[in-house]
Amino acid sequence: MIPKDEKASEFENLIAQAEAAVEALRDTYRQQLAKDVDTLCEVWSRLEAGAPVEGILDELHSIAHNIKGQGGSFGYDLVTDIGASFCRYLRSAPRVAPEELNILQMHIRMLKTVSDNNISGDGGETGARIVEKLRILTGDDD
């Protein structure tokens, strides 16, 4: 039988290893986030060039959904919040009016800002302002 102190030490060692693994993955996630944001920008540029809106919106949603799902796992809660807002807005109604497309573009710009500046966590006061601005723009009362 293993003494309690030894079990606690083993447990703490396992937790430290898991935390180190997550930290190592954060760098990989930052790179993936930058790629995903670049892809959002590329897809958006196709819309501006005249590609059919419906297919573009589906593509944007798919990318934003991935961004939303991964951010919080790696300490990027603001990314998750912006991605969630993006997804809710896209799925709440058909978004084809110019002002609606501008709101979608604002989400992409905010994700790019967060990625370019490596803003992690909830983004502090700046993050709160971003989330509030998007909430107002989208009319999201959640």
C-alpha positions, 0 to 999 in steps of 0.5 A, a space after each residue: 500500500 502506498 502512503 498518503 503523502 506519496 499518493 498526493 505527490 504522485 497526483 501533484 506530479 500528474 497535474 503538473 504534467 497535464 498543465 505543462 502539456 496544455 501550456 505547450 499546446 497553447 503555442 500551437 493553438 495561437 498559431 492555429 488561431 492565426 491561421 483560422 483568422 486568416 482563413 476567415 479574412 480570405 473567405 470574407 474577401 471572396 464575399 466582397 469579390 461577389 461570391 454567393 452569400 449563402 455558401 460564404 456564410 456557411 463557411 464563415 460559421 464553420 470556421 467561427 464554430 471551431 474557433 469558439 470551441 477551442 479558445 476557452 480550452 487554451 485560455 482564450 475566453 475572449 476568442 470563445 466569446 467572440 466566436 459564440 457571438 459570431 455563430 449566434 448572429 449567423 444562425 439567428 436569421 439569414 444575414 444578407 443586408 449590408 448592415 448585417 454583413 458589416 456586423 459579421 465583418 466586425 466579428 472578424 476584425 475583432 478576432 483578428 485584433 485579439 489574434 494579432 495582439 495575442 490577447 488571452 483570457 477574457 481580455 480584461 477591460 478591453 475584452 469586456 468592451 469588445 463583448 459589450 459592443 458585439 452584444 449591442 450590435 447583434 441585439 443579443 440579450 444573453 
